[in-house]
Amino acid sequence: MLRHVTNFLVLVFAQAVFLLPKVDVTGFRQHEGPMLRINETPDLSTRVLDYKVNVSLKLPIFKTDARFLSHNVESAIFNKTNFNFSSTKLQTLMRGLAPAYLRVGGTSSDFVTFQNPCKEEVAKRNQHKQTILCPQDWIRLNDFCLATGLQLVYALNQLKRTEDGQWDPTNTEKLLDFNTYDVPAWELGNEPNSYLSHANISLSGEQIGQDFNVLRTVFNKRSNYRNAVIFGPDINIRGAIITTIFLERFVAATNATNGTTFHCYYLDGSTATLDDFIDPEVLDVLPGEINLIKSTVDKYYGKEAKPMLGETGSAYNGGAKNLSDRYVAGFMLLDKLGMSAKMGLNVVMRAALYGSDYTMLDLDNLDPKPTYWSAYIYKRLVNTTVLEANVVNTNSSKDDRIVRVYAHCTSTEKSGYDAGAVTLIVMNLHKRHSANITLLQELYGQDVDQYLLTPHGPLGMASLQIELNNNLLAMVDDRTLPELKPVRLKGGRQLVLPPLSYGFYVVNNAKAESCIG
């Protein structure tokens, strides 16, 4: 009984000192025990588990693109009446995520036809999957990107085929000849290795490569497109052997691309559960898929090539309802960003900025959801330079994947921190245990600024709102994003994360050699 009371007081003290709110931990499968029932009170034997983190400050392990965290919308966005490119609120939110790519693509990209002139009544219809892209749509999209600092990646329709099965660039050429904007990057098609399932057509990796050669020829015929950037082939992972064969045949058939893209989703949105979102086994699907793609890219292009996650989210089929847009989705987002940067991916384009169940913005009023705020804080605090961070588990638990830490140099331009500062991205996947983290070596004893993110309200992990250090995050008004106020942990106090929480921690006085200059 004394041990129970002592541990309970330790948790209460930790929450009081570090401003750590209690987190709803009901309704989850246990990593280390039976499932908790809804509204069940956690066992008072809950305790603080100790971890140590060592960050190597001298040599970076990778440097990502400045647009590392980027975003997707479906090409059918032009049919969405609530997504107004001229909206002040929308533009304010997007400036908060810049610099970034805005990829307009997805499944609907292969059902788009550019029409000029365009009848307004036709433009607003989306029949049989078809979307009509009108000149005014194209102008609004590009003006939106210019106004917000986003850089457009536009996916062209690959399913326009000639009678003999070749890609027909006629409609693409109409768009290119109309366009007057400097489009940062183009793509051709979406998940071509899955065309049989959603378009009833099967194309080989070699044929897809030949299509990209045709696109490059189309660009080269026009002086203002000769330096056009092409990403591709935007394949998804359909088994290691099949995917490798498809990708190898693609890269062997073409040298038209400037970057190799692939897609990754952890789960099937129709069957995913809340537990899946915090399961280390699920999160650790990504490293295997990265290694699979990198092995082929390295083989054909060399290790200097930097593949990209051209589209990725928590769950395919549009996400998991009432999960992919909730607080719990932040674990997958932050772990994916940390893991991708650590393993050498240049860009990660998240699905979706707007649309379906994994939307970052409310489909009716554009209010930002929890994943937006995680991305916004990431953009403010995380630089492109990636550092090595190692977690030492000093507990009896054998699972070293429950507490996850990634390290970057701190972004000085947007944060106000000094050059040499280090930002840690930290997640605690324990359902009952707080994580007590001690920073080692050069970071030991330093002041740390805490940006702890926890769910707001009674829904816990399924909350649509999120708190930063106990304060609800929300726009001040349609033109103003909130100030990010950290909690200063003085004198090297340990970082204490409550069960099922994540956050950012900045060591301003780290003086990391990798982060200076």
C-alpha positions as CSV (number, residue, x, y, z in Angstrom):
1,M,0.0,0.0,0.0
2,L,2.8,2.4,0.8
3,R,4.4,1.8,-2.6
4,H,1.1,2.6,-4.3
5,V,0.7,5.8,-2.4
6,T,4.3,6.8,-3.0
7,N,4.1,6.3,-6.7
8,F,0.9,8.2,-6.9
9,L,2.4,11.1,-5.1
10,V,5.4,11.0,-7.5
11,L,3.0,11.4,-10.5
12,V,1.0,14.2,-8.8
13,F,4.3,16.1,-8.0
14,A,5.5,15.6,-11.6
15,Q,2.3,17.0,-13.0
16,A,2.4,20.0,-10.7
17,V,6.0,20.9,-11.4
18,F,6.1,20.4,-15.1
19,L,2.5,21.5,-15.8
20,L,1.6,18.0,-17.2
21,P,-2.1,17.4,-17.4
22,K,-3.7,14.1,-16.8
23,V,-4.3,12.2,-20.0
24,D,-7.3,10.0,-20.7
25,V,-5.9,6.5,-21.0
26,T,-9.1,4.6,-21.1
27,G,-10.2,2.4,-23.9
28,F,-6.9,1.1,-25.1
29,R,-5.3,-2.3,-25.6
30,Q,-2.3,-2.6,-23.2
31,H,1.2,-3.1,-24.6
32,E,2.1,-4.9,-21.4
33,G,-1.2,-6.1,-20.0
34,P,-5.0,-6.5,-20.5
35,M,-7.1,-3.9,-22.3
36,L,-8.5,-1.1,-20.2
37,R,-12.3,-0.7,-20.4
38,I,-14.0,2.6,-21.1
39,N,-14.2,4.8,-18.0
40,E,-12.1,2.4,-16.0
41,T,-9.8,4.1,-13.4
42,P,-6.2,3.3,-14.0
43,D,-4.4,1.2,-11.5
44,L,-2.6,3.3,-8.8
45,S,0.5,1.2,-9.3
46,T,1.1,3.5,-12.3
47,R,4.7,4.7,-12.0
48,V,7.4,6.8,-13.7
49,L,9.8,4.9,-15.9
50,D,13.3,6.2,-16.4
51,Y,15.0,6.7,-19.7
52,K,18.3,8.3,-20.8
53,V,18.8,10.1,-24.1
54,N,22.1,10.8,-25.8
55,V,22.3,13.2,-28.8
56,S,25.4,13.4,-30.9
57,L,26.0,17.1,-31.5
58,K,29.1,17.1,-33.7
59,L,28.2,15.4,-36.9
60,P,24.8,15.4,-38.6
61,I,23.5,12.2,-40.0
62,F,21.4,13.8,-42.8
63,K,20.1,17.1,-44.2
64,T,16.5,17.2,-45.5
65,D,15.0,19.6,-48.0
66,A,13.7,22.8,-46.5
67,R,10.2,21.7,-47.6
68,F,10.6,18.4,-45.8
69,L,7.2,18.4,-44.2
70,S,4.8,19.0,-47.2
71,H,1.2,18.3,-48.0
72,N,-1.3,16.7,-50.3
73,V,-4.8,17.5,-51.6
74,E,-6.7,15.5,-54.2
75,S,-7.0,16.9,-57.7
76,A,-10.8,16.7,-57.1
77,I,-10.3,19.7,-54.7
78,F,-11.6,21.9,-57.5
79,N,-15.0,20.3,-56.9
80,K,-15.0,21.2,-53.2
81,T,-17.1,24.3,-52.5
82,N,-15.8,24.8,-49.0
83,F,-12.2,25.0,-50.0
84,N,-11.9,28.6,-51.2
85,F,-8.3,29.4,-52.4
86,S,-9.0,33.1,-51.7
87,S,-10.1,32.5,-48.1
88,T,-8.1,34.7,-45.6
89,K,-8.3,32.0,-43.0
90,L,-7.0,29.3,-45.3
91,Q,-4.2,31.5,-46.5
92,T,-3.2,32.3,-42.9
93,L,-3.1,28.6,-42.0
94,M,-1.0,27.7,-45.1
95,R,1.6,30.4,-44.4
96,G,2.0,28.7,-41.1
97,L,3.1,25.6,-42.9
98,A,5.5,27.2,-45.4
99,P,8.0,26.4,-46.8
100,A,6.4,23.3,-48.2
101,Y,5.2,21.6,-51.4
102,L,1.5,21.4,-52.0
103,R,1.0,18.3,-54.1
104,V,-2.3,18.3,-56.1
105,G,-2.7,14.6,-57.0
106,G,-4.0,11.4,-55.6
107,T,-6.3,8.9,-57.3
108,S,-8.4,11.7,-58.8
109,S,-5.4,13.1,-60.7
110,D,-5.9,10.3,-63.3
111,F,-9.4,11.4,-64.0
112,V,-8.8,15.1,-64.6
113,T,-9.2,16.8,-68.0
114,F,-8.1,20.4,-68.7
115,Q,-10.8,22.2,-70.6
116,N,-10.4,25.6,-72.2
117,P,-12.8,27.3,-72.6
118,C,-14.6,25.8,-69.7
119,K,-18.4,26.0,-69.1
120,E,-19.0,27.0,-65.5
121,E,-21.9,24.5,-65.0
122,V,-19.7,21.7,-66.3
123,A,-16.8,22.7,-64.0
124,K,-18.8,22.2,-60.9
125,R,-19.8,18.6,-61.8
126,N,-17.8,15.5,-60.9
127,Q,-19.5,12.7,-62.7
128,H,-18.1,9.1,-62.9
129,K,-14.9,10.2,-61.1
130,Q,-14.1,12.8,-63.8
131,T,-13.0,16.3,-62.8
132,I,-12.8,19.2,-65.2
133,L,-9.9,21.6,-64.6
134,C,-10.8,25.0,-65.8
135,P,-8.5,27.9,-66.6
136,Q,-9.8,29.9,-63.6
137,D,-9.1,26.9,-61.4
138,W,-5.5,26.8,-62.5
139,I,-5.1,30.5,-61.9
140,R,-6.6,30.4,-58.5
141,L,-4.4,27.4,-57.5
142,N,-1.2,29.0,-58.6
143,D,-2.0,32.4,-57.1
144,F,-2.8,30.6,-53.8
145,C,0.6,29.0,-53.8
146,L,2.3,32.3,-54.5
147,A,0.3,34.0,-51.7
148,T,1.2,31.4,-49.1
149,G,4.7,30.4,-49.8
150,L,3.7,26.9,-50.9
151,Q,5.3,25.3,-54.0
152,L,3.0,23.4,-56.3
153,V,3.6,19.8,-57.3
154,Y,1.0,19.0,-60.0
155,A,0.2,15.4,-61.0
156,L,-0.9,15.0,-64.6
157,N,-3.4,12.4,-65.9
158,Q,-1.5,9.2,-67.0
159,L,-4.7,7.3,-67.9
160,K,-5.2,9.2,-71.1
161,R,-3.9,6.5,-73.5
162,T,-3.7,6.1,-77.3
163,E,-5.4,3.2,-79.0
164,D,-2.1,1.3,-79.0
165,G,-1.7,1.8,-75.3
166,Q,0.8,4.6,-75.1
167,W,0.4,7.7,-72.9
168,D,-1.4,10.5,-74.8
169,P,0.1,13.9,-73.9
170,T,-2.4,16.0,-75.9
171,N,-4.4,17.3,-72.9
172,T,-1.3,17.9,-70.9
173,E,0.1,20.0,-73.8
174,K,-3.0,22.1,-73.7
175,L,-2.4,22.9,-70.0
176,L,1.3,23.6,-70.6
177,D,0.5,26.0,-73.4
178,F,-2.1,27.8,-71.3
179,N,0.1,28.0,-68.2
180,T,2.1,31.1,-67.5
181,Y,3.3,30.2,-64.0
182,D,6.7,28.7,-62.9
183,V,5.5,25.4,-61.5
184,P,8.1,23.9,-59.2
185,A,7.4,20.3,-60.0
186,W,5.3,17.9,-62.0
187,E,4.2,14.3,-61.7
188,L,2.6,11.8,-64.0
189,G,0.0,9.5,-62.6
190,N,-0.7,8.2,-59.1
191,E,0.1,4.7,-57.8
192,P,0.5,3.2,-61.3
193,N,1.2,-0.3,-59.9
194,S,-2.4,-0.3,-58.6
195,Y,-4.2,0.9,-61.7
196,L,-5.7,-2.6,-62.2
197,S,-7.7,-2.2,-58.9
198,H,-9.1,1.3,-59.5
199,A,-8.9,1.9,-63.3
200,N,-9.1,-1.7,-64.8
201,I,-5.8,-1.2,-66.6
202,S,-2.4,-2.8,-66.0
203,L,0.8,-1.0,-66.9
204,S,4.3,-2.4,-66.3
205,G,7.1,-0.5,-64.7
206,E,8.8,-0.3,-68.1
207,Q,5.7,1.2,-69.7
208,I,5.4,3.8,-66.9
209,G,9.1,4.7,-67.5
210,Q,8.4,5.2,-71.2
211,D,5.5,7.5,-70.4
212,F,7.8,9.6,-68.3
213,N,10.2,9.8,-71.3
214,V,7.4,11.1,-73.4
215,L,6.6,13.8,-70.7
216,R,10.2,14.8,-70.7
217,T,10.2,15.1,-74.5
218,V,7.0,17.3,-74.3
219,F,8.8,19.6,-71.8
220,N,12.0,19.8,-73.9
221,K,10.0,20.9,-77.0
222,R,9.1,24.1,-75.1
223,S,11.9,26.4,-74.1
224,N,10.2,27.5,-70.9
225,Y,9.9,23.9,-69.7
226,R,13.3,22.5,-70.5
227,N,14.4,22.7,-66.8
228,A,11.1,21.3,-65.5
229,V,11.3,19.1,-62.4
230,I,9.6,15.7,-62.6
231,F,8.9,13.5,-59.6
232,G,7.8,9.9,-59.9
233,P,6.6,7.2,-60.1
234,D,4.5,7.6,-56.9
235,I,4.1,3.8,-56.4
236,N,2.6,2.2,-53.3
237,I,4.1,-0.8,-51.6
238,R,2.4,-4.0,-52.7
239,G,4.8,-6.6,-51.3
240,A,8.6,-6.5,-51.4
241,I,9.3,-8.6,-54.5
242,I,6.5,-7.1,-56.7
243,T,7.4,-3.6,-55.7
244,T,11.1,-4.0,-56.2
245,I,10.5,-5.5,-59.7
246,F,8.2,-2.7,-60.7
247,L,10.5,0.0,-59.5
248,E,13.6,-1.5,-61.0
249,R,11.9,-1.8,-64.4
250,F,10.8,1.8,-64.1
251,V,14.2,3.3,-63.3
252,A,15.9,1.1,-65.9
253,A,13.5,2.5,-68.6
254,T,13.8,6.3,-67.8
255,N,16.2,8.9,-66.5
256,A,13.5,11.6,-66.8
257,T,12.8,12.1,-63.1
258,N,14.5,14.5,-60.7
259,G,13.2,12.6,-57.6
260,T,11.9,9.2,-56.8
261,T,8.6,9.1,-55.0
262,F,6.7,6.3,-53.2
263,H,3.6,6.1,-50.9
264,C,3.2,4.7,-47.4
265,Y,0.1,4.1,-45.3
266,Y,0.2,2.1,-42.1
267,L,-3.4,0.8,-41.9
268,D,-6.7,0.1,-43.7
269,G,-8.9,3.0,-42.7
270,S,-12.0,0.8,-42.7
271,T,-10.6,-1.6,-40.1
272,A,-8.1,0.5,-38.1
273,T,-8.5,0.8,-34.3
274,L,-7.4,3.4,-31.9
275,D,-4.8,0.9,-30.5
276,D,-3.3,0.6,-33.9
277,F,-2.3,4.2,-33.9
278,I,0.0,3.8,-30.9
279,D,1.2,0.2,-31.6
280,P,5.1,0.1,-32.1
281,E,4.6,-2.8,-34.5
282,V,2.5,-0.6,-36.7
283,L,4.8,2.4,-36.5
284,D,7.8,0.2,-37.4
285,V,6.3,-0.7,-40.8
286,L,7.8,2.4,-42.2
287,P,11.5,1.7,-41.8
288,G,11.2,-1.6,-43.8
289,E,9.4,0.3,-46.7
290,I,12.0,3.0,-46.7
291,N,14.8,0.5,-46.9
292,L,13.0,-1.3,-49.7
293,I,12.8,1.8,-51.9
294,K,16.2,3.1,-51.0
295,S,17.9,-0.1,-51.9
296,T,16.7,0.2,-55.5
297,V,17.2,4.0,-55.7
298,D,20.8,3.6,-54.4
299,K,21.5,0.8,-56.9
300,Y,20.5,2.9,-59.9
301,Y,21.1,6.5,-58.9
302,G,23.7,6.2,-56.2
303,K,23.6,7.0,-52.5
304,E,23.5,10.7,-53.2
305,A,19.9,10.3,-54.5
306,K,17.2,11.3,-52.0
307,P,13.9,9.5,-52.3
308,M,10.7,11.1,-51.2
309,L,7.5,10.0,-49.5
310,G,5.2,11.5,-52.2
311,E,2.0,10.7,-50.4
312,T,1.5,9.3,-46.9
313,G,-1.0,9.2,-44.1
314,S,-2.2,7.1,-41.2
315,A,-4.6,4.9,-43.1
316,Y,-5.5,4.4,-46.8
317,N,-9.1,4.5,-48.0
318,G,-9.3,8.1,-46.9
319,G,-8.1,7.5,-43.3
320,A,-9.8,6.0,-40.2
321,K,-13.0,7.8,-39.2
322,N,-12.8,9.6,-35.9
323,L,-9.1,8.7,-35.6
324,S,-7.0,10.0,-38.4
325,D,-7.9,13.6,-37.7
326,R,-7.7,13.3,-33.9
327,Y,-5.0,13.8,-31.3
328,V,-3.9,10.2,-31.5
329,A,-2.9,10.7,-35.2
330,G,-0.1,12.9,-34.0
331,F,2.0,9.9,-32.9
332,M,2.1,8.5,-36.4
333,L,2.8,12.0,-37.9
334,L,5.7,12.9,-35.6
335,D,7.2,9.4,-35.7
336,K,7.0,9.3,-39.5
337,L,8.7,12.7,-39.7
338,G,11.4,11.7,-37.3
339,M,12.0,8.3,-38.8
340,S,12.0,9.5,-42.4
341,A,14.5,12.3,-41.7
342,K,16.7,9.9,-39.8
343,M,16.7,7.4,-42.6
344,G,17.5,9.8,-45.4
345,L,14.2,10.8,-47.0
346,N,14.3,14.3,-48.6
347,V,10.6,15.2,-48.4
348,V,7.4,13.8,-46.7
349,M,4.1,14.9,-48.3
350,R,1.3,14.2,-45.8
351,A,-2.3,13.3,-46.9
352,A,-4.3,15.2,-46.6
353,L,-4.4,18.9,-46.0
354,Y,-8.1,18.9,-46.8
355,G,-10.4,16.1,-47.5
356,S,-11.5,12.7,-46.2
357,D,-11.1,11.4,-42.7
358,Y,-7.4,12.3,-42.4
359,T,-8.0,16.0,-43.2
360,M,-5.9,18.6,-41.3
361,L,-8.6,21.2,-41.6
362,D,-12.3,20.9,-40.8
363,L,-14.3,20.2,-43.9
364,D,-16.9,22.8,-43.1
365,N,-15.2,25.8,-41.4
366,L,-11.5,25.1,-42.0
367,D,-10.7,25.0,-38.3
368,P,-7.3,23.4,-37.7
369,K,-7.3,19.9,-36.3
370,P,-4.6,18.5,-33.9
371,T,-2.3,17.3,-36.7
372,Y,-2.3,20.8,-38.1
373,W,-0.9,22.2,-34.8
374,S,1.7,19.4,-34.6
375,A,2.8,20.3,-38.1
376,Y,2.8,24.1,-37.3
377,I,5.0,23.6,-34.3
378,Y,7.3,21.3,-36.2
379,K,7.8,24.1,-38.9
380,R,8.6,26.6,-36.1
381,L,11.1,24.5,-34.2
382,V,12.7,21.9,-36.5
383,N,15.5,22.6,-38.9
384,T,16.7,20.5,-41.8
385,T,19.8,19.1,-40.1
386,V,19.2,15.7,-38.5
387,L,21.1,14.5,-35.5
388,E,21.6,11.1,-34.0
389,A,19.5,10.5,-30.8
390,N,19.7,7.2,-28.8
391,V,17.3,6.2,-26.1
392,V,18.6,4.1,-23.2
393,N,15.9,2.1,-21.5
394,T,16.9,1.7,-17.8
395,N,13.7,-0.2,-16.8
396,S,12.8,-3.9,-16.6
397,S,10.6,-3.5,-19.7
398,K,12.3,-5.0,-22.7
399,D,10.4,-3.0,-25.3
400,D,12.7,-0.1,-26.3
401,R,10.2,1.3,-28.8
402,I,7.7,2.7,-26.4
403,V,9.6,6.0,-25.8
404,R,10.8,7.5,-29.1
405,V,13.1,10.5,-29.5
406,Y,14.3,12.2,-32.7
407,A,16.7,15.1,-32.8
408,H,17.3,18.1,-35.2
409,C,19.0,21.4,-35.1
410,T,16.5,24.1,-34.1
411,S,15.1,26.4,-36.7
412,T,16.4,29.8,-35.7
413,E,14.7,31.8,-38.4
414,K,11.1,31.2,-37.1
415,S,11.7,30.3,-33.5
416,G,14.0,33.1,-32.2
417,Y,16.4,30.5,-30.7
418,D,20.1,30.8,-31.1
419,A,22.3,29.0,-33.6
420,G,23.5,25.8,-32.0
421,A,20.1,25.0,-30.4
422,V,18.8,21.5,-30.5
423,T,15.1,20.4,-30.8
424,L,14.0,17.0,-29.6
425,I,10.8,15.3,-30.8
426,V,9.6,13.0,-28.0
427,M,6.8,10.5,-27.8
428,N,5.6,8.3,-24.9
429,L,3.5,5.4,-26.1
430,H,3.0,4.0,-22.6
431,K,-0.6,3.8,-21.7
432,R,-0.1,3.8,-17.9
433,H,3.4,5.0,-17.3
434,S,4.9,8.5,-17.4
435,A,8.4,8.7,-19.0
436,N,11.1,10.4,-17.0
437,I,13.9,11.4,-19.5
438,T,17.4,12.5,-18.6
439,L,19.5,14.1,-21.2
440,L,23.2,13.0,-21.2
441,Q,26.6,14.5,-22.1
442,E,26.6,18.0,-23.5
443,L,22.8,18.4,-22.9
444,Y,23.0,17.3,-19.3
445,G,22.2,20.1,-16.9
446,Q,20.9,22.5,-19.6
447,D,17.7,24.5,-19.4
448,V,15.1,23.0,-21.7
449,D,12.0,24.7,-23.2
450,Q,9.0,22.3,-23.2
451,Y,6.3,22.3,-25.8
452,L,4.1,19.4,-24.5
453,L,1.1,18.5,-26.6
454,T,-1.9,16.8,-24.9
455,P,-5.5,16.2,-25.8
456,H,-8.2,18.7,-24.8
457,G,-11.5,17.7,-23.3
458,P,-13.1,14.4,-22.2
459,L,-12.5,12.5,-25.5
460,G,-8.8,12.0,-24.7
461,M,-6.9,10.4,-27.6
462,A,-10.0,10.9,-29.9
463,S,-10.1,14.6,-29.1
464,L,-10.4,17.1,-32.0
465,Q,-8.6,19.7,-30.0
466,I,-5.1,19.9,-28.6
467,E,-3.3,21.8,-25.8
468,L,0.1,23.2,-25.7
469,N,1.4,23.2,-22.1
470,N,-2.2,23.1,-20.8
471,N,-3.4,25.9,-23.1
472,L,-5.8,25.2,-25.9
473,L,-4.4,25.9,-29.3
474,A,-6.6,27.9,-31.6
475,M,-6.4,30.7,-34.1
476,V,-6.5,34.2,-32.6
477,D,-8.6,35.3,-35.6
478,D,-8.6,34.5,-39.3
479,R,-5.4,36.5,-39.9
480,T,-3.5,35.5,-36.8
481,L,-2.0,32.2,-35.5
482,P,-1.3,31.9,-31.8
483,E,2.1,32.6,-30.1
484,L,3.8,29.4,-29.0
485,K,4.7,29.7,-25.3
486,P,7.1,27.1,-23.9
487,V,7.5,26.1,-20.3
488,R,11.1,26.6,-19.2
489,L,12.5,23.6,-17.3
490,K,15.4,25.1,-15.3
491,G,18.7,23.6,-14.4
492,G,18.5,20.3,-16.3
493,R,15.3,19.0,-14.8
494,Q,14.3,15.7,-16.3
495,L,11.7,15.7,-19.1
496,V,8.5,14.1,-17.8
497,L,5.9,13.0,-20.4
498,P,2.6,11.6,-19.1
499,P,1.2,8.5,-20.6
500,L,0.2,8.7,-24.3
501,S,1.6,12.1,-25.0
502,Y,4.1,13.8,-27.3
503,G,5.9,17.1,-27.6
504,F,9.0,19.1,-28.6
505,Y,11.9,20.1,-26.3
506,V,14.4,22.8,-27.2
507,V,17.9,23.1,-25.6
508,N,18.8,26.6,-26.6
509,N,22.3,26.6,-25.1
510,A,23.4,23.2,-26.6
511,K,26.0,24.9,-28.8
512,A,25.8,21.9,-31.2
513,E,28.6,22.1,-33.8
514,S,26.4,20.6,-36.4
515,C,23.9,23.5,-35.9
516,I,26.3,26.5,-36.1
517,G,27.1,28.2,-39.3
